[in-house]
Amino acid sequence: MYAKELKVQTSLRIDKTSLADAKEILNEVGMNFSEAVNIFTKMIVKHKGLPFEVKIPNDENNDLTRKLYLALEEVARLERGEKRATSARDFLDEL
């Protein structure tokens, strides 16, 4: 059997609206805020850092994001049966 881990109490300063929104979302998935913070903390330890990539936005990232968005829009148009680009050049020109 596993020994019960010693718990410590901590204090966080979080935007009131964000906290309320987060608690509402977590409640919908059957989890409380403390459980979510514990999971996040364990993920930080497991990954030896944040469990997601953190980047400073730059022009290259913004351009890539814009191109990806436009490509997804083209896919959505195709799925709706709307006019599509007639050539790769037409598609790239839209980018």
Residue pairs with C-beta under 8 A, 6 or more apart in sequence:
12 37
19 33
22 33
22 36
23 32
23 33
26 32
26 33
26 35
26 36
40 51
43 51
44 50
44 51
55 61
66 95
67 95
70 94
70 95
71 95
74 84
74 85
74 91
74 94
77 83
77 84
78 84
85 91
85 94
